[in-house]
Amino acid sequence: MAGEPEGGWEDGGRGRGRDLVLVHGLSDYGLRYAPHFQHFIRAGFRMIVPDLPGYGRSTGVNSYLPSLLLLPAALHVVLTDVVQNDLNHGREQRKVFLSGASMGGWTVLYYLLKYPPSTSSIRLADSASEFDTSLPTGGLGKGYDGGERRRGEEKKRIQVAGAFVLCPMVGVAKNSRPHWITEYIGRAIVSLAGVLPIATSVRGNVSDDPSVEADFFADPLCYHGMLRVGTGLSLLGGMIELDRRAEEIDVPIRLIHGSADRVTSHLATLQLYDRLPNDDKEIEIYEGYEHIMVKVGRDEADDQKRQKVLVDWRSCTMREVISVSPPQQTSAALADHRLLSQRFTLVKPIGNACWELYTIEHGLSPDGRLMEGSPSSSDDGFSTFFSEAGAGKHVPRSLYVDLEPNVIDEVRNGTYRSLFHPETMITGKEDAANNFVSSITASLRFDGSLNVDLNEFQTNLVPFPRIHFPLATYAPVISAEKAFHESNSVSEMTISCFESNNQMVKCDPRQGKYMACCLLYRGDVVPKDVNAAVANVRTKRTIQFVDWCPTGFKLGICNEPPALVPGGDLAKVSRSLCMLSNTTSIATAWARLDNKFDLLYSKRAFVHWYVGEGMEEGEFSEAREDLAALEKDYEEVGIDSGDNEEEEGEY
């Protein structure tokens, strides 16, 4: 479209996903920012959080940086690897935002001048040869080139849409500057003893809150020692080099800094801002904020400070304005804009999405009133999920509970804010899923030729008390573009629900055995077709069932066709199927969870957060043992009865 910008905050990024690359600071590591991840994941971002060389779980001497140029070069290697191995590569362009704090802020800024956006194409390179992934071998001010790309070159590079930088290390605050004698000695011995930790650390200057440093020193992945000679001199040299080349940073950028920062200088950030050439730049100095701007607060004031920064952070990377002049605003352009808005707005909580679908199915407006032509609220099943209040208003029988208020605040301020009773939303201080939940409750709300209720699920699906984790699948999952090319027969839907592509949990059903299945059909479905489809499933050799209990299929048919949420990704269909099954293959999900837990717990990562709230470390071990026992339980129920008889005969 003519007049549409190609980059920056105002570019809607049609057809793109969004990546937020978060770069940690000195002595830190990536997952230390985990308490803030959900704020961006719920907004539709994919988080990329590397550990820089020498920090966290990366290789190298802990917190030793002989050259600060290692950081942007390593970041480029990570981003290149992510792009080239992206499952969606070739189907969409991902919009990349960089963000960093303190030393991570310096890394982001230097990355932007070292790898400026390409002038020839905004497409990502398709081969490794088009990326420069070389690591530096020299130091600052020693003729270092490191494969640096210039703006005039036609090589394709990763396109950075914008940067959000917190308290960048572009100048050291007076409180944290090392004594000139220490600096002099360091320069004299750096070539022989660069790893020697003699420089003053920033301990005591990061925050006035003692719990901040207590959490830091309780985390084994953080570096707790004094600043190494080589690292300290690299930091000073890096700040000088960035100051010398600040005019080369030509991308949309937002800088924020705290006026009470005693580690990095907010005055240096103001000077940097004045020299940036891009017109799309912003800066804000937060009055009274310290170096740690997004700490998990110990009181309400801290929480409010953190929330303000996070909202600013997210809103800066969520701008969705497409600049199109009215004469050129064709119907295709408007359709593109609608698709864009639908795709990149905040991801709705599953509860909100379900109630949106319920109101459409029952003919209710967003404020809870019946729309013209809707079925009467006196219909059987209507009162199961809605209670009638005064003036013809219907209120959901729901309760929202969340320790973190952001998600429920989205419900309070969203389109359906008038639908819910305020007292049903409880918070603490600190799109296939809706179809799935709608399907399993359809028989409670609509008439059908073969209705089932939730109690029957437990009766039919759970053979033993501990084996009570159902696997949910849904079909058909097709877009509007493919709807006219799919027959969507009852038999095809049924077979699809036994395939991994339609599952809500990642596991391979072919590697396990089914104990029971509940098939819940909606729409234009008759019992004859259902029985034929089930008989076809029984003949499939790839679908295995345990032999120690009858192969049970619990069937349900609801005559109400599936509803379509306006602006959704799924196509409108005349029939659908949701299957709840109990299968031993779900044990692979527990195995993955065990493995991830073991990796974290071996380093005691994040344990201090839970211990600080009153838990004991022994509870982690007990939970791990319980999950291992659950894996064993699923393994045992998957063994054929004939195998058990042979084992017993050996004794």
N, C-alpha and C positions, 0 to 999 in steps of 0.2 A: 504494500500500500504506500502510495506516495505520502510523504510527510511523516512517516513513522520512524522514530529514532531507532538506531541499531544497538544501543547499549545504555547502561546506566540504570538509575532507580526507576525512571519513568518508562522503561521498556517493559512491556508486558511479558516478553519472552514466549511468544506463541509456540505451543508445541514442546515446551521445555519443562523438565522437572527442576527442582531447586536443591542445590547443595550449599550447606553452610559449613565452611572449613574453619574450625576453631583452633587457634594456635596458643599454647599455654605460655606461661612466663618463666622467669628464672627460678630454679630449684623446684619447679612444679612438674606436673605431667597431665596428659589430656583428660583422663577420667576424673580428675579432681573437680571438673566442671559438671559432672553428671547430674547433680541436683537441679541444674538449669536446662538439661537437654529436653525434658518433656515440654517445656514452654515452646520450643521450636518444632519438635516432632509433631505436636498437635496442630501446628500451623502448616503442616505439609512439607517440612524440610527434611532432607536426608542429612544427618550429621556426619562429618568426617573429622575425626579428632586424633591426629597423629601424636606420638611421643617424639620430640625432637632428639637429635643425637646427644647421648650422654644423660638422658632424663627418662624417668619411668622405666619401661621395659625395653627401651632401645639399647643398642650396643654402645660401647665406648666407656671411657673412664667417667665415673659419675660427676656431672656438672663441670666437665672440663671442655672448654671451647678454645682451641688454639687459634681459630679464625671464626669470626662471627658470620662470615659468608657461608659457612657450612649450613646455617639454618635455612636461608631462602633456597639454597640449592637442594637441600634434602626435602623441603616442602614441595619443590617442583617435581622431584622424583615421585613423591607420594601421589600428587595430583595426577601426574601422567599415568601412573600405574592404575589408579582408580578409574580414569576415563577409558583407558584401553581395555580394561577388563570388565567394564560395565555391561551388564546383561542387556540394557536398553540401548547400547551404543549402535548407531546407525538408524534407529527408529525415532530418536528425539534428540534435541540439543538440550543439554542441562545448563541451567543458569547458575553460575558459581559466584558465591559471595565469600569474601575473606573477612575474618575477624580475629583479633588478637589483643591480649592485654599485657602491658609492661614490656618485657623482652619479646613476647609474642607480637605485640604491636609494632616493635621495630622490625621484626621478621616480615610482617605483612607489608609494611611500607617499603622496605628494601626489595621485596619480591616484586612489587608493582613497578618499580623503576628498572629492575633487572630484566623482567619479562613483561614488557609493555604489550597492550593489545595489538593484534595484527591489523595492518591497514588494508590488507587485501581480502580477507575473508573472516567471517565469524564462525565458520564451520570448524569443528575440531579435527585434528589430523587423524588419518586412518592408519598410519603406520608409525612404528617407533622411530624410524629414521627421520621423521619430521619434527621430533621433539629433541630438545637439548636436555639431556639428563646427566651431564657430567658434574661431578663433585669438585669443588675447588681444591687446589693443591698449594696455593700461596696465601699470603695474608693481605690485609688492607694496606694500600699505599705501596705495594711492591710489584706494580705492573700486572696485577691480577686481571685476567680476562674471563676465565671460566666458561667459555662458550657463550658469552653474553650476546643476546639478540638485540639489534637496533631497530628502530621504527621503520627504516627504509627497506628492511628485508622482507621478502615475500613468504618466508617460512610461516607455517600455521602454528598457532600456539593456543593454549588453554585461554579462553576468554573470561576474564574476571569482570562481572557486572558491577561490582562496587565493593567498598570496604567499610567496615564499622570498627573503629579502633578505640580501645579504652586505655587511658593513662599510659600512652606509649613511652618507651624509654628513648626519648630524643634529647633528654637533658636530665641530669641528676640533681635532686633536691639537695639543699645545703646540709641537711641532717645526715644524708647517706654518702656524701662524697668522701672517699678515703683521704687520710692525711697525706700531705705532699711528700713526707718522708717515706711512707709506705709505698706510694706510687713510684718514687725514685728508686727505692730498693727493688721493687718489682720489675722495673724496666731493666735493671742491671742483671737480674738473675733469671729472667723469663726464658732465655734460650736453654738454660741448664735445668731449671726447676720450675717449669711452667705449671706443673700440677700441684705445687706446694700451696696449701690453704693458709694464707697468712693475712689476707685482706679482711677488713671489717665487714661483717654481714649486716643485713638490714633488719636484724632482730630488734623488735621494739618500735620500729618505725612503720610497719605495715598497717597496724590498727591499734587503737586504744582498747579494744575488746580483748581481754586475755584469753578468751575461749578460741579466738581465731588462731593464735599461735599454738595453743594447746592442741587443737585439731591437727595443725600442720606437723608438729613434732610427734604426734601419735601415729602418723601415716608413714609406714616404712618405705613407700615408694618415693617420698619427697627427699631431697638432699638437705641434711640438717647441719652440715659443717660450715666452716668459714669459706669465703669466696676464694677460689683458686687464683693464683697470680695470672696465669694465662687467660683465664676467663675474664677477670676484671679488666685487664688491658685491652682485650678484644672488645669488650663492651664500650670502653672509652673511645677506641678507634672506630668502632661501628657508628657511634653517634656523630663523630666528626665527619665521617664519609657520607652519612645520610644528610647532614646539614649542607655539605658541599653540593649535593646533587638533588636537593629537594624539588627543584623546578621540573625534574623529569617524571615526577609522579603525576600522571595525567589520567586519572580515572575518577568516577564519582566516589566521594568519600565523606564520612561523618566522623568527627573526632569528639570524644568526651573526656573530661578530666575532672578530678575532685580538687577543690581549692585547698583542702587540708591534707593533700598528699605529701608525705614526708620521704618518699622514695624517689619518685620522678617529678620533674618540674612542670607544673601546668603553664608557667610562663613560656617555657621552651615550646610547648604544644601550640600556644597562641602564635608564636613567631613562625612556626612551621606552617600553620594554617594560612598566614598572610602570603606565603611564598608559593602555595600550591596553585598551578595554572588552571585547573579545571573549574568551570563556572558552577558545576554541580557539587558544591562542597558546603559543609555545615560544621559548626563547632558549638559546644555548650560546656561551660564550666559549672559543675554542680557544687553549689555552696555547701561547705561543711563535710563533703565526702572525702574519705580517706583513700589509700591506695587500693584496698580491696573494695570494689564498688558493688559487687553482687554477692556478698557473703550471705549465708543462711542466717537470718537474724535470730537474736535471743530475746527480742522484745518487738512490740508492734512498730516502733519507729524504724528499726532495722528492716523489718519486712516491707514497710512502705518505701524505703529507699531502694531496696533490691527490686521491688516490683516496678518502680518508676524507670529504672535503668533497663530492665528486661522489656518492658512495653516499648520504650524508645528504640531499643535494639531491634525488636521484631518489626515494628511499624516501618522502620527505615528500610527493611528488606522485603516489605510486603506491598509496596506501592504498585498499583496496577492500572495506571492511567495510560491509555494509548492516545497519542497525539494525532488526530485525524481531522482535517478541516471539513466542515459540513458539506460542501459540494462533492467531496470525494467519499463520503460515508455511504458506500453502497450496501446493499443487503448482505453481500458476502462479508463485508467488513464488520457489520453489526453482529452477524452470526458468530464470527471469530471472537468478537469481544465478549459475547455471552458465554461462549465456551471457555474463554480465558478466565472470566470471573468465577465461573462454576468450578474450574479446576484448581485454582490457587487460593481460594478463600480458606478460612480456617476449617480444619477437619472437624466435623461435628461429633460430639460424643455419641456413643452408640444409643444411649437412652433417648437423647433428643431426636436422633434419626428414626428410631422406632416409633415414637409418638407422632412424628410428622407423617409417617406412613399410616399409622392407625387413623389419624384424622381424615386422611384422604380416602381410606377404605370405607369409613363410616359417614362420609359426607359432612364433616365438621370444618368450619372455618378456623383460622389460627387463633381466634379469640374464644373458641369453644361453642359457638352457636351453629345450629343446623343450617346448612345452605339450602336454597330452593331446589326442590326435586329430590332431596335426600330421603332415605328411608326413615321411618319414625323411630325415635329413641326407645319406643316400647317394644321393638323387636327383641326376640329372645337372644340373649348373648350380649346385647349392647351394654347393659349395666354391669357386665363382668369387669370391664376396664374403665368405665366412665360413671361418675355419679352426677346426678342432675342438681344444680344449684338454682338460685333464684334467677328470674328474668330469662329463662330458657338457656342458661349457660351450663355447659357440661365440663366437669373437671376430671382430669385423669386420676385414677387410683394408683398413684406412684409416690415414690420417696427417693429423692436424690441425696446421697451421702458421699462426701469426698473430703479427705484431709486437706487437699490443695484446692483453693477456691477458683482458680482460673477457669476450669472447665464449666463449673456450674454458673459462674458469672456470664459465660457465653450464652447459657440457656436463659438466664435472667434478662439479658439485654438483646436476645435474638428475636426472630420473627414470631415465635410462639411464647413470648414472655407473658402474654395475657391468658394463656391456656392453663398454666399451672398455679396452684395455690402457693403463696410465698412460704407458708409454714412447712411445705413438703421438701424444701431445699435446705439441706443442712451441710455446712462447710466448717472446716477447722481453720486454724490460723495459718497455719503454714500453707464402602457403601454396600458390600454384600452382607455384612453382619445384620443390618436392620431387616433384610429380607429373610434371613435365617430365623430371627426371633419372631418375626411376623408369622412365618409359616408354622412354627410349632405351637403358636397360640391361636391359630385361625379356627380350629375346631371349637375353642371355647367361645368364640365371638360370632361364628356364622354356622348356619345349618349345613348339613352334608349328608350324603348317603351312607357314610361310614365314619362316624365321629369318634375321636379319642380324646382323653384328657391327660393332664400332666402326670397324674398318679399312675396311669398305665405305662408311662415311659419307664418309671422306676421298676415296676413289676416285671416288665418284659426285658429290660436291658441289663439289669444288675443281677448276675448269678451269685456273687459273693460280695459281702459288704465293702471290701477294699477295692474291688474291681468295678469302680463306679464312675469312670471317666469316659463319657460318650464322645465319639468323633462325629462332627457335624459336616455334612456336605450339602451343596445346593446346586440345582440345575433348572433351567439353562442359564449360564452366565455368558450372555452374548450382547454385543453392542448393537446400536440401531443400524449401523452400516451392514452388519452381517445377518440381521434378522430375516431378511427376505431370501437368504440363501440357506437357511436351516429349516429342516422339516419339523423339528421339535416334537417328535412322536413320543408316546408314553414309554415305548421300549427303549428309545435312544436316551431319554432322560434318565431312566432307571440305570442303564449301563454307565452313563456319565457319572452318576453318584458313587460308583465304585472305582473311579479314577482319581488319582492324586491331584489333578489340576483343579478339581472342584472342592477340595477339602479346606477346612478352616485351620487345620493343624498340619504342619509339614511332616509327613511320614509316608512310607510306601506300603499301601495295603496288601501288595502282593507278597510282602515278606512276613505277613502275619496271618492269623486266622480269625474269622468272625465268630462271635458267640451268639449275637442276636442283632436284628436290624428292625428299626421302625421307619416305615416309608410313609410320608405325609404328602399327599397329592393335593393340588389346588387347581380349580378351574374346570376346563372341559375334559373331564376324565370319567370313564365308566369302569365299574368293577371287572368287566370281562377283559379289557385291555390290561388292567393292572395284574390280573392273575396270569395272563399270558407273558407279561414282562417278567414277573417273578419266576415263572417256570423256565424262562430263557436264562435267567441269572444262575439258576441251580445247575445248568448244564455247562457253564463256563469253567474250564479247568484252572484259569488264572485266579478265580475267586474261591478261596478255601474256607471251610467251616470246621469247627472242632467236632470231634465224633463222640464226645462224652455227654452231649445234650442234643435234643432235637433241633434241627435247623429252623429256627423260628423267624417269621417275618410278621411283624405287627403292621397292619395296613390302616391308613386313615385317608378319607377323601372328603374334601371341603369343596362345595360347589362354587364358592365365591372366587372369581379369578384374581390373580395377583394384581395389585395396583402399581401404578407408576408414579414415582416422585418427579415432579417437574424439574427439568434441568439435570436429571440423573444420568449416569453413564450407561445403565442397562436399558435394553429395548423392551417395549411393551409386548408381552406374550400372553397367549390364551390359557396356558397351563404351566405349572411349575412343580418341582418336587424338592422336598427337604428330607434328608435321611439322617437319622441319629443311629449310630451303630456302636457296638462294643467290640473292639478288635484288639488283638494282642500287638498289632503293629504300632500302636500309640506308645509302646514302651520305648521306642527310639527317641521320642520327645523327652522322656525322662532321662535317657542316657546323655542327650545333648545338654540338658540342664545340669546334670551331675558334672559333666566335663567343664562347663563354664564356671560352675561353683568352685570346683577344685582349683582351677587356675587362679581365681580371685582369692580364695581362702588360704592358699599356700603362701600368699603375700600379706594375708590379713587385710586386704584392701576393703575399705569402707566399714570394717568391723567396729571401729571406734565410734562411728555414728550410732550404732545400735546399742553398744555397751553404755554409751553416754545417756541413753534413754532408759536404762534399767535392765537390759537383757544381759545374759551371761554367755560367755563363749561356748560353754558346754551345750547350749541350746542349738548352736549351729551344727555341732557334731551329731546331736540327736536327730536333727532334721535330715542331715545327709544320710545317716544310717536308715532312717525311715524310708527315704526315697530309694535307696539301694534295695531295701526289702520289697518295695513296691515293684521294682524292676523284676526281681526274682519271682514275685507272685504272678506277674503277667507271663513270665517264661514258663512257669509250671502249668498254668491253665492252657497254654498252647500246645502242651505235649499230648499226643494221642493216647487214648486209654490203653491201646495195645502195647505201647512202649512201657507204660507203668507196670503192666502185668509181667512183661519180660524181666524188668528190674526186680520185681518182687520174687520171681521164680529163681533168681540167682542166689537168694539167701537161704 
